[in-house]
């Protein structure tokens, strides 16, 4: 082999090795169009226990599951839904003392959202009872695309499979504040990683983590003090192969622990107390119909 031939071969190999792995755009907020329709499933689980002097003072263990077929009726200029029709809607609850459902079969109502994130439910030309609206609204508030999660997790640039990027701690603080967790200190960097699915090599997932070294609730009684705390958020998003489609699935879990003391007049020593909490959310979105406008 001549010198020239070896040179060409070497340069060709060098060029091949210098080509980076394929990077891709990651979009977590889909632009909606009037007429779009999708099947929505949301599940939230909350388990918490408040103890003082090793006695349980308050405990909560509840799971809520909301399902509906959603049709987009109106959007703003950015493609965010302002009005949706939720057909076949149902909100089921499960607690240690029993289970049940909120609506009769075939329930349907309109969901209206304002620019500030407010939500109102209407049925039969009137507003739904406020108690029901509050329950449904609390579950719909966990819907991925209506939280700060997309703003937190989008890298803002093409990323490669296996790449990890750091997330904005300011947005992470705002996201957790909605869960009554006021972050004082992080336990490490807030990160997300693009990876392949465990059961499908063609699937793409984003896994993220928010480690918290110290936090405080939004409000405490005047005679309550916090001593030590920690928390962690872990989540996973399964992405659609369609770059213009919303994430197909989102799962996240927040586990937190808070310890402190309670002082009271006439009590010789402060009373220790602790709060343990685990809350999780799961979302599944299945596109049923996309309007003609979505193709242009």
C-alpha positions in Angstrom: 0.0 0.0 0.0 1.4 3.3 -1.0 2.0 6.2 1.3 -0.8 8.2 -0.4 -3.3 5.3 0.0 -2.4 4.9 3.7 -2.8 8.7 4.1 -6.3 8.7 2.5 -7.4 5.7 4.6 -6.1 7.3 7.8 -7.8 10.6 7.1 -11.0 8.9 6.3 -10.9 7.0 9.6 -10.1 10.2 11.5 -13.1 11.9 9.8 -15.4 9.1 10.8 -14.2 9.1 14.4 -14.7 12.9 14.6 -18.4 12.7 13.7 -20.4 13.2 17.0 -23.3 10.9 18.0 -26.6 12.0 16.6 -28.0 14.8 18.7 -31.7 15.5 18.7 -34.2 18.2 19.8 -36.2 17.4 22.8 -39.6 19.2 23.0 -41.8 18.6 26.0 -44.6 21.1 25.2 -46.7 20.2 22.2 -48.6 22.8 20.3 -52.3 22.0 20.4 -54.9 22.7 17.7 -58.6 23.0 17.9 -60.0 19.5 17.3 -57.1 17.6 18.8 -58.3 14.7 21.0 -56.5 12.4 23.4 -57.1 9.9 26.2 -55.9 11.1 29.5 -55.1 9.1 32.6 -53.8 10.8 35.8 -53.0 9.1 39.1 -51.8 10.7 42.3 -50.8 8.8 45.5 -50.2 10.5 48.8 -48.9 8.9 52.0 -47.9 11.0 55.0 -47.6 10.6 58.7 -47.2 13.3 61.4 -45.8 12.1 64.7 -44.9 13.6 68.1 -43.4 11.8 71.0 -43.5 8.6 68.8 -47.3 8.9 68.6 -49.2 9.3 65.3 -51.1 12.5 65.3 -52.3 12.5 61.7 -52.0 10.2 58.8 -53.1 10.3 55.1 -53.1 7.5 52.6 -55.2 8.2 49.4 -54.9 7.4 45.7 -56.9 9.4 43.1 -57.3 8.3 39.5 -58.7 10.6 36.8 -59.6 9.4 33.3 -61.3 11.2 30.4 -61.3 11.6 26.7 -60.2 15.2 26.1 -61.1 17.4 23.0 -59.4 20.7 22.5 -62.0 23.5 21.9 -59.9 26.6 22.0 -56.2 27.5 22.3 -54.1 30.7 22.8 -51.6 32.0 20.3 -48.9 29.6 21.6 -51.1 26.5 21.2 -51.9 26.1 24.9 -55.5 24.9 25.4 -57.9 27.5 27.0 -61.0 25.3 26.7 -61.3 21.5 26.6 -64.2 19.1 26.7 -63.7 16.1 29.0 -66.0 13.3 28.0 -66.5 10.0 29.9 -64.8 11.7 32.9 -64.3 9.8 36.1 -62.4 10.4 39.4 -61.9 7.4 41.5 -60.5 7.3 45.0 -59.0 4.6 47.2 -58.3 4.8 50.9 -57.7 2.2 53.6 -61.3 2.6 54.7 -62.9 2.1 51.2 -63.0 3.2 47.5 -65.5 4.9 45.3 -66.1 7.2 42.3 -67.1 10.8 42.1 -69.1 10.9 38.9 -71.8 8.8 37.3 -70.9 6.9 34.1 -70.7 9.1 31.0 -70.0 12.4 32.9 -68.9 15.3 30.6 -67.9 18.9 31.3 -65.9 21.7 30.0 -62.6 22.7 31.5 -61.6 26.4 31.1 -58.1 27.7 31.9 -57.0 31.3 32.3 -53.6 32.8 31.6 -52.6 32.6 35.2 -53.2 28.8 35.4 -56.6 29.1 37.1 -59.1 26.4 36.2 -62.9 26.3 36.1 -65.4 23.5 35.3 -68.7 24.0 33.5 -71.6 21.6 32.8 -75.1 22.2 31.6 -74.4 25.9 31.0 -73.4 26.4 34.7 -70.3 26.1 36.8 -69.7 22.8 38.5 -70.1 22.7 42.3 -67.0 24.3 43.9 -66.2 21.3 46.0 -66.1 19.0 43.0 -64.2 21.6 41.0 -61.5 21.8 43.7 -61.1 18.0 43.8 -60.8 17.6 40.0 -58.7 20.8 39.7 -56.2 19.4 42.2 -55.6 16.3 40.1 -55.5 18.2 36.8 -52.9 20.5 38.3 -50.5 17.6 38.2 -50.9 17.2 34.4 -47.3 17.5 33.1 -47.8 20.1 30.5 -49.5 22.5 32.9 -46.7 22.4 35.5 -43.2 24.0 35.4 -41.7 20.6 34.6 -41.4 21.2 30.8 -39.6 24.5 31.4 -37.3 22.8 33.9 -36.4 19.7 31.8 -36.1 21.0 28.3 -32.4 21.3 27.5 -32.8 24.1 25.0 -30.4 22.5 22.6 -30.0 19.2 20.8 -28.8 16.4 23.1 -27.5 12.9 22.5 -28.6 9.5 24.0 -26.7 9.1 27.3 -26.1 12.9 27.7 -26.8 14.5 31.1 -27.5 18.2 31.5 -28.0 20.4 34.6 -31.3 22.0 35.3 -32.1 25.5 36.4 -32.3 25.5 40.3 -34.6 28.5 40.3 -37.2 26.7 38.3 -36.7 23.6 40.5 -37.4 25.8 43.6 -40.6 27.1 42.0 -41.8 23.7 41.0 -41.3 22.3 44.5 -43.0 25.3 46.1 -46.2 24.1 44.5 -45.8 21.0 46.6 -45.3 23.1 49.8 -41.6 22.3 49.8 -39.5 25.5 50.2 -35.9 24.5 49.3 -33.2 25.9 51.5 -30.3 23.9 50.2 -29.8 21.3 47.4 -27.9 18.1 48.2 -26.3 18.1 44.7 -26.8 19.3 41.1 -30.3 19.1 39.6 -29.9 16.9 36.5 -31.7 15.2 33.6 -30.4 12.4 31.3 -31.7 11.3 27.9 -31.6 7.5 27.7 -33.0 4.6 25.8 -36.0 2.7 27.2 -35.4 -0.3 29.3 -37.8 -2.6 27.3 -37.5 -0.9 23.9 -34.2 0.2 22.4 -36.0 2.6 20.0 -37.8 4.4 22.9 -36.4 7.5 24.4 -36.8 8.5 28.0 -35.7 11.4 30.2 -34.8 10.6 33.8 -34.4 13.5 36.2 -33.4 14.0 39.9 -33.8 16.8 42.3 -31.8 16.1 45.6 -32.6 18.3 48.5 -30.5 18.6 51.6 -32.8 20.9 53.6 -36.3 22.3 53.1 -39.1 23.9 55.1 -42.9 23.9 54.6 -44.6 27.0 53.4 -46.0 27.7 56.9 -45.5 26.4 60.4 -47.2 27.3 63.7 -45.5 30.1 65.6 -44.2 27.7 68.3 -42.9 25.1 65.8 -39.2 24.9 64.7 -37.5 22.7 62.1 -34.3 20.9 63.0 -33.3 18.7 60.1 -34.9 17.6 56.8 -34.2 16.1 53.4 -36.1 15.3 50.3 -35.7 13.9 46.8 -37.6 14.0 43.5 -37.1 11.4 40.9 -39.0 11.2 37.6 -39.1 9.7 34.2 -40.7 10.8 30.9 -41.3 8.5 28.0 -41.2 10.4 24.7 -43.2 9.9 21.6 -41.4 9.1 18.3 -43.3 12.0 16.8 -41.3 15.2 17.6 -44.5 17.3 17.7 -46.4 15.1 20.1 -46.6 15.4 23.8 -44.8 13.0 26.1 -46.6 9.7 26.3 -46.0 9.0 29.9 -44.7 10.8 33.0 -43.9 9.4 36.4 -42.5 11.3 39.4 -42.1 10.7 43.1 -41.3 13.1 45.9 -40.1 11.6 49.2 -39.5 14.0 52.1 -38.7 13.9 55.8 -38.9 16.8 58.2 -38.0 16.8 62.0 -38.4 19.6 64.5 -39.5 20.6 68.0 -42.6 22.2 69.4 -42.4 24.6 72.3 -45.3 25.4 74.6 -45.9 27.5 77.7 -45.7 25.4 80.8 -43.9 22.5 79.1 -40.4 21.8 80.6 -38.8 20.6 77.4 -39.6 21.0 73.6 -41.7 18.3 72.1 -40.0 16.6 69.2 -42.1 15.9 66.1 -41.6 14.5 62.6 -43.3 14.5 59.2 -42.8 11.7 56.7 -44.3 12.1 53.2 -44.3 10.2 49.9 -46.3 11.5 47.0 -46.3 10.2 43.5 -48.0 11.0 40.2 -48.4 9.0 37.0 -49.7 10.3 33.7 -50.5 8.6 30.4 -51.5 10.5 27.2 -52.7 8.6 24.1 -53.4 10.7 21.0 -56.7 9.8 19.5 -57.1 12.4 16.8 -55.1 15.3 15.5 -56.8 18.1 13.6 -56.0 18.9 10.0 -54.3 22.1 11.1 -51.7 20.1 12.9 -50.4 18.8 9.6 -49.6 22.2 8.2 
